[in-house]
């Protein structure tokens, strides 16, 4: 299995870093230079779904039936009351039940930021200082720029080159590459950050990423370090769970040489993003933020269980095609979520719900302290950490640019 971090060998020279940073500073200003190929061909898209993804085929005129809309309004009101008394409901049975019914999209960002404890871990000025530092010295700027351009390109927020959300994604990933230098940047981080940016503002999304990677509840650190040890550990654990709880399907997969790594790699590494219908991915993420990392293995097995009849009906090519096309399938969300809950209970009893710890997590408070020290050490350099296009040619300097000011959705 190739290590996606090898792309990180695409190191950035000072001149390349300066050129890239200036492009993101300009954004889509009148004097910005954006090649035709950098913007997608919007004419091929016929419609946009309720989550902001564009589709080449026409969608129904009414995306959400009136009865469902009314139900969501009622549930949003209940969630609003619960959010105003969060401490009282945290850890309660009613919160648990409502999470598995699905968080209304209108309040999903507010709920996620509470699960991620953003206000508790946020350290004043750290994010802005890391953005400034990244502009000066991050070795990952070139690779980050390449990945920003190919992340969520069929989403209205990220479709235009150098627009406000692409700017936020670039800043977030660059800042994290300096905040956690032992980890730096790995390609799988871009989709994770983009998902957070669809529901959180730029700085909240940064701290959400800090929690997901560094908190022991989620422990995503092992997916991104060299060698991807957690990815291999999850694939191995899934193999054991598949053999125990889906023996017939396991034999069928083995007969047709379908290894867990063939389909689990994108599921785990992308955390189901771009692998399942987006609405179902969100439901899995709601559960993940509530329950922690044990949801990942449970979701994998639950997806196989729900699809086992069709998976058993053909050989290797058929199985691979079915698993690769799940994003465009008509999976029943409620069936998957119900199966997820029962599967998680079974895997927990069998001690197969959480992979063994494969990498030592870094203490977030310590990372905050080191980040502040790094910022102070570089404070003698230029205050805004970048040079304008003019300075590349004649040495003049622009005034500092403020960015990342979009509001929470």
Residue pairs with C-beta under 8 A, 6 or more apart in sequence:
1 228
1 231
1 232
1 261
1 265
3 226
3 227
3 228
4 186
4 187
4 188
4 228
4 269
5 186
5 187
5 224
5 225
5 226
5 228
7 143
7 187
8 140
8 143
8 184
8 185
8 186
10 142
10 143
10 146
11 139
11 142
12 20
12 138
12 139
12 140
12 141
12 142
12 143
16 141
16 142
17 135
17 136
17 138
17 141
17 142
18 386
18 387
18 392
19 392
20 141
20 142
20 145
21 135
21 141
21 386
22 386
22 387
22 388
22 389
22 392
23 32
23 33
23 162
24 145
24 162
24 166
24 167
24 170
24 171
25 386
25 388
25 401
25 403
26 32
26 162
26 389
27 162
27 163
27 164
27 167
28 34
28 160
28 161
28 162
28 163
32 162
34 161
34 162
38 149
38 161
39 159
39 160
39 161
40 153
40 154
40 159
42 54
42 159
44 56
45 54
45 55
45 56
45 154
46 55
46 56
46 57
46 58
46 59
47 54
47 55
47 57
47 58
47 59
48 54
48 55
48 59
48 156
49 55
49 59
49 63
49 278
50 63
50 64
50 105
51 105
51 198
51 278
51 279
51 282
52 155
52 156
52 157
52 198
53 154
53 155
53 156
53 278
54 154
54 155
54 156
54 159
55 154
64 72
72 104
72 105
72 106
75 98
75 101
75 104
76 104
76 106
76 107
78 98
79 98
79 103
79 104
79 107
79 111
80 107
82 89
82 94
82 95
82 98
83 107
83 110
83 111
83 114
86 114
89 95
90 114
95 290
96 290
99 286
99 287
99 290
100 286
100 287
100 337
100 341
102 282
102 283
102 286
102 333
102 337
103 111
103 282
103 286
105 282
108 199
108 282
108 286
109 199
109 200
109 408
109 409
111 286
111 289
112 196
112 199
112 200
112 208
112 285
112 289
113 119
113 200
113 204
113 208
115 289
115 290
116 207
116 208
116 211
116 212
116 289
117 211
117 215
118 200
118 204
118 207
118 208
118 211
121 207
121 210
121 211
121 364
121 368
122 203
122 207
123 368
123 371
123 372
125 372
125 375
126 179
126 368
126 371
126 372
126 375
127 175
127 203
127 206
127 207
129 371
129 372
129 374
129 375
130 175
130 176
130 178
130 179
130 371
130 375
131 171
131 174
131 175
131 385
131 404
132 375
132 383
132 384
132 385
133 175
133 178
133 374
133 375
133 378
133 385
134 141
134 171
134 174
134 175
134 177
134 178
134 385
135 174
135 384
135 385
135 386
136 378
136 381
136 382
136 385
136 386
137 178
137 378
138 144
138 174
138 177
138 178
138 185
139 177
139 184
140 173
140 174
140 177
140 184
140 185
141 174
143 185
143 187
144 170
144 173
144 174
144 177
144 185
144 190
145 170
147 173
147 187
147 190
148 166
148 169
148 170
148 173
148 190
149 161
149 166
151 158
151 169
151 190
151 191
151 194
152 158
152 191
152 194
152 198
153 159
155 194
155 198
157 163
157 165
157 197
157 198
158 165
158 166
158 169
158 194
160 166
164 406
165 194
165 197
165 406
167 403
167 404
168 197
168 202
168 205
168 404
168 406
169 190
169 193
169 194
169 197
171 202
171 403
171 404
172 193
172 197
172 202
172 205
172 206
172 209
173 185
173 189
173 190
173 193
174 185
175 206
176 185
176 189
176 193
176 206
176 209
176 210
177 184
177 185
178 371
178 374
179 206
179 210
179 367
179 371
180 210
180 213
180 214
180 362
180 367
182 362
183 213
183 221
183 224
183 225
186 223
186 224
186 225
188 223
188 224
188 269
188 270
189 209
189 224
191 270
191 271
191 273
191 274
192 209
192 212
192 220
192 271
192 273
193 205
193 209
195 273
195 285
196 204
196 205
196 208
196 209
197 205
198 409
199 408
199 409
200 208
200 408
200 409
201 404
201 406
201 407
201 408
201 409
202 404
202 406
203 404
204 408
210 364
210 367
211 218
211 364
212 218
212 220
213 220
213 221
213 224
214 221
214 361
214 362
214 363
214 364
214 367
215 361
215 364
216 361
217 292
217 293
218 288
218 292
218 293
219 230
219 293
219 357
219 361
220 230
220 271
220 293
221 230
221 359
221 361
221 362
222 228
222 229
222 230
222 231
222 233
222 358
222 359
223 230
223 231
223 268
223 269
225 359
228 269
229 358
229 359
230 268
230 355
230 358
230 359
231 265
231 268
231 269
232 358
233 355
233 356
233 358
234 264
234 268
234 296
234 297
234 355
235 260
235 261
235 264
235 265
235 268
236 260
236 355
237 297
237 352
237 354
237 355
238 260
238 264
238 297
238 300
238 301
239 260
240 352
241 297
241 300
241 301
241 347
241 350
241 352
242 249
242 250
242 253
242 260
242 301
242 304
243 250
244 350
244 352
245 301
245 305
245 343
245 346
245 347
246 301
246 304
246 305
246 308
248 308
248 312
249 304
249 308
249 311
249 312
252 311
252 312
252 319
253 259
253 319
256 315
256 316
256 319
257 316
258 316
258 319
258 320
262 320
262 323
263 320
263 323
263 324
264 300
266 274
266 275
267 275
267 296
267 299
267 300
267 303
268 296
268 300
271 285
271 288
271 296
272 281
272 284
272 285
272 299
273 281
274 327
275 281
275 326
275 327
276 284
276 303
276 326
276 327
276 331
277 326
277 327
277 328
277 329
277 331
277 333
279 333
280 331
280 333
280 336
283 333
283 336
283 337
284 295
284 299
284 336
284 337
284 340
287 295
287 299
287 337
287 340
288 295
288 296
291 344
293 354
293 355
294 344
294 347
294 348
294 353
294 354
295 340
295 344
297 347
297 352
297 353
297 354
297 355
298 340
298 343
298 344
298 347
298 353
299 336
299 340
301 343
301 347
302 336
302 339
302 340
302 343
303 326
303 331
303 336
304 311
305 339
305 343
306 331
306 332
306 335
306 336
306 339
307 322
307 326
307 331
310 322
311 319
311 322
311 323
314 322
344 353
347 353
382 397
383 400
384 400
384 401
386 401
387 397
388 396
388 397
388 398
390 396
390 397
390 398
391 397
391 398
